[in-house]
């Protein structure tokens, strides 16, 4: 039976980051497993937006340190050919008078307190940066000039390649069927390729985390939610790569928008999606009513897009916890298991630092960012990580 120091289940952007960081921290015999191929699960469905704007201070810190990695990605991986596909176009977020105004003001101040460069823009300044939008209702406009978007699939495969070069074994198309547990602690995994032993297993199974729940006989709060993404094309206005990502707290769906394909607009809602009964990666139907509803919200902010058409669309699935924030760390009562799940749409933005701190936790090292706030115990104690904007992926 093959024996490893650490086995990681799931080779998305989180699992691949963990594998790289384990090798970097000195682990000598690491195995990364995936039921499919590297980055082909929920990672491949990501919109790729990079920002440090959060209303939860713990998320700001993970995003801030992750941004540092993205900003020097080839150097960090020790691979001059590595790329994250970054486009530094900035991130703009606007709130009208009303319930979102003070949360935005407080969140911008929290970013400043944690060393993030953010600006408050006038409406005129906002129009200069994003001339296709209207801002007459904006009471507060925040701007993060160093933000933008990147390619989540490229990041996952780059982490995995760097991990391989550092000695990590990567096995694709291997289905994990259960955990091996002996005397109250994890002893490995049983897979479609046979039993594999390890004293430490890290689960980054995303929407398949309910499988882990069944293996250990413990509830792991999580609901898969399907979210639709539209790519809109408009003859009258081009959303170019030089224009910032935009978060619209005035819209009912708390829309986020970014350039796509050089001129198209990628747009989706930042609120609850369609709850699913189980893990599904298959593309879901996008109802015409939904397209009309989102289109109307887009036209309110981007008037020229009232006559836009759909260039493409797809659906992605979030692994959503009750407070829309991840569970990170060990599970009480079972030695040898570390989990990272429930990213609720944040996973890509936080992946570099989440990979590092979960690798540190698995190796028994002090973590660069405390895991306490992300403990599963918060659902029992009520110490939830609730964002100031209400339920949704902005947190």
Secondary structure as UniProt FT lines:
FT   STRAND          2..9
FT   HELIX           13..24
FT   TURN            25..26
FT   STRAND          30..33
FT   TURN            38..39
FT   HELIX           42..45
FT   STRAND          49..50
FT   HELIX           57..71
FT   HELIX           73..77
FT   TURN            80..81
FT   STRAND          91..95
FT   TURN            99..100
FT   HELIX           101..113
FT   TURN            114..115
FT   STRAND          119..120
FT   HELIX           123..129
FT   TURN            131..132
FT   TURN            136..137
FT   STRAND          140..144
FT   TURN            145..146
FT   STRAND          148..149
FT   HELIX           152..165
FT   TURN            166..167
FT   STRAND          169..171
FT   STRAND          176..182
FT   TURN            183..184
FT   STRAND          185..191
FT   TURN            192..193
FT   STRAND          194..203
FT   HELIX           206..208
FT   HELIX           209..216
FT   STRAND          223..233
FT   TURN            241..242
FT   STRAND          245..248
FT   TURN            249..250
FT   TURN            252..253
FT   STRAND          256..260
FT   TURN            261..263
FT   STRAND          264..268
FT   STRAND          274..275
FT   HELIX           288..301
FT   HELIX           303..307
FT   STRAND          309..320
FT   TURN            322..323
FT   STRAND          327..330
FT   TURN            332..333
FT   STRAND          337..341
FT   TURN            344..345
FT   HELIX           347..362
FT   TURN            363..364
FT   HELIX           372..374
FT   TURN            376..377
FT   HELIX           378..381
FT   TURN            388..389
FT   TURN            393..394
//
